[in-house]
Amino acid sequence: MRVAVLIAAALAALLAGNALAADGPVGEWLTEKRDARVRIAPCQDRGDRLCGTITWAQWPPDAPEGPLLDRNNGDPALRTRPIVGLPLLAGFAQDGENHWGGGTIYDPRSGRTYRSKMQLDGPDRLEVAGCILFLCKGETWTRDRP
C-alpha cells in the first residue's frame, strides 16, 4: 500500500513538472534581484508571441519620493508611466525547444530597449538576456508560485 502511494505521488510530481514545461515561460517570474515580478503571457495583439508586464516592483533605495515611474524613458511623454503595469518584454517567438527569440526587453533603469532572447532552464528557471549587436548580458529569473 505504501509503495503504491509513493509511486502515485512521484507520478503526480512528474506530470506537474511536465505541465509546467508545456506552458514554457508563461506565468509569473521574479527577477534575479527579486526586486520585480513579471507576468509573461501571449501578447494581446499577437497571440502567437509572448510579452511580459511588470506586476510588482520594490522601491529601489535611490528612488525619488513619490510613485515609481518610468522616469528614465527616452520619450518625455512616457516618463509619467507607472512602473507597475509597464510592458517589459515584447514579441518573443519560440525558435527552438525551450528557446524564445525575436523579442525586445525594456530596461526602466536606463530607459533603453534591447533585442532579447529567453531560455527555459527547467520548469522554474528562465534565462533572460538583452543584446547589443552580438553581445548579450542576461540574468536568471525564478518562477513565482502562489
Buried (B, 14 or more C-beta within 10 A) or exposed (E): EEEEEEEEEEEEEEEEEEEBEEEBBBBBBBBBEEEBBBBBBEBEEEEEBBBBBBBBBBEEEEBEEEEBBBBEBEEEEBEEBEBBEBBBBBBBEBEEEBBBBBBBBBEBEEBBBBBBBBBBEEBBEBBBBBBEEEEBEBEEBBBBEE
